[in-house]
Amino acid sequence: MEWTDEGIVLGVRRHGESSAIVELLTRAHGRHLGLVRGGAGSRMRPLLQPGNSLGVVWRARLDEHLGTYAIEGLKLRAATLLGSSHGVYGITHLASIARLLPERDPHENLLALLEHSLDDFDDIGSAAVHVIHFELAMLTELGFGLALESCAVTGETNDLIYVSPKSGGAVSRGAGEPWRDRLLRLPTFLRRGEVQGDLTDEDLQDGFRLTGLFLLRHVLEPRGQGHSDARAGFINALTRQQAKGAIPAP
């Protein structure tokens, strides 16, 4: 068995004296593990960092085997990502939720979204928006997508400013006003057709509150899990940055 693909490193663990088992989110073969001989050595270690994009050739005697990876570096983002606290927490969190995907099940759109997110991770405001969008995409891929295109009550598509915490459906201003205290706020950057200005502290915190509720309820708690420490670390880094001043629009 042999195939060639591209993927992003999600994690690495040492195997034996000098090898490493590498977990990738690949374009055509989904979340896939493989053994890299010499992966624990100084020559390979810089390539095998979370967030890096690699070209890989996977080989195994049978398809169900772990197999081995031959690798080459394509885009090495790790040095930049690991240079800031929000970058460290961000890639760790994104990798942790990507692991919720079934192994070897292709999700090419998620890989493209992850690549785009990591390429635009320098600024913490941009990074926060990308993390929220990735969490929303993960909910959709896992079968729990939110319905944010039209009002769950009236069907209208304008002035959607709330989300029902029960159904995950958007609610318009008029329909939601009587129950505004029970509804979640839909951040401006997730509202359809609205012109984006500067990101507000409230928008970003509301975004994480929205995705966090549904990830916890539908994805994590049924697996006996909670939100990762890395997610909390990222949000704390964001809060510290917000305390220093307004975060510009991405």
ABEGO torsion letter per residue (X at the ends): XBBBBBBBBABBBBBEAABBBBBBBBAAAEBBBBBBBGAABAAAAAABBBGBBBBBBBBBABAABAEBBBBBBABBAAAAAAABAAAAAAAAAAAAAAAABBBGBBBAAAAAAAAAAAAAAABAAAAAAAAAAAAAAAAAAAGABBBAABBAAAGBABGBABBBAAAGBBBBAAAAAAAAAABBBBBAAABBGBBBBBBBAAAAAAAAAAAAAAAAAAAAAAAGBBBBAAAAAAAAAAAAAAAAEBBBBX
